[in-house]
Amino acid sequence: MRDIKPVFGCVRVSLQMSWTSTMSSGYSSLEEDSEEYFFTARTSLFKKPSGKPTNLKDVEKEKELRTHLTHEDIRQKVEQYNADSRDLFKMTLNANGMYTGFIKVQMDLRRPITVKGGRAGGVKGQEAFYLPRGSINTLHISSANTVRQVIEALLKKFTVADNPAKFALFKRFSREDQVYTCKLSEKEHPLFLRLVAGPSTDTLSFVLKEQQTGEVLWDAFSIPELHNFLRILDKEEQDQICSITRRYNAYREKLDEAMKAAGGPG
């Protein structure tokens, strides 16, 4: 059990939570979920449109690099990747030029997620939870899988009912002793980025976050989600009342003890 109190919009809410062994192990299988893609997993709040394209240069740069890589180039990069890897998460090159491998995704969600099939008492079988920040899930994917498919697969395996559009995948990388975090386009291919960067997570790592937003757009949530948030806020309110009551009772007792020790009226 863990009591986590991140800030949700302008309201601070908390909820104790526990996860099944599937979540705690960070390893599960998605192979049966897709016939079109090789996809096995081991383990919005919408921003107001600004009118500016998102990461189009990165997408075009990746597309251009992917186009110029020959089968022999990819084979050499896969071999070099496996030679540099210090764990069992190797890449495999198929005869058709596709390759498969592993990426690790850090979960960095500040707002609660809605999970299907929640405990008794949840609204329509759904329950709102805070996911422990920093938990890692290792996904086994193919070079054809896009960022959007990675996000959807993560949410599906953990039975998250929230709209995938509320989430975004970011890449974290180092450059000139500085650490940068950049949002990936839904059309980018995480395994290709992993292959080019090499196996070191210090060079490149992936982080799942909510879509960046300045204001909470409540219309983006369903009625069951809003009910869950209200229930969480009620619990937070009661917890705060109990905490303040205990604190002032403790002060009162100490004052009474001090007055008695000084010979004053009890």
Secondary structure by P-SEA (a helix, b strand, c coil): cbbbbcccccbbbbbbbccccccccccccccccccccbbbbcccccccccccccaaaaaaaaaaaaaaccaaaaaaaaaaaaaaccccbbbbbcccccccbbbbbbbbccbbbbbccccccccccbbbbbccccbbbbbbccccccaaaaaaaaaaaaccccccccbbbbbbbccccbbbbbbbcccccaaaaaaaaccccccbbbbbbcccccccccccccaaaaaaaaaaaaaaaaaaaaaaaaaaaaaaaaaaaaaaaacccc
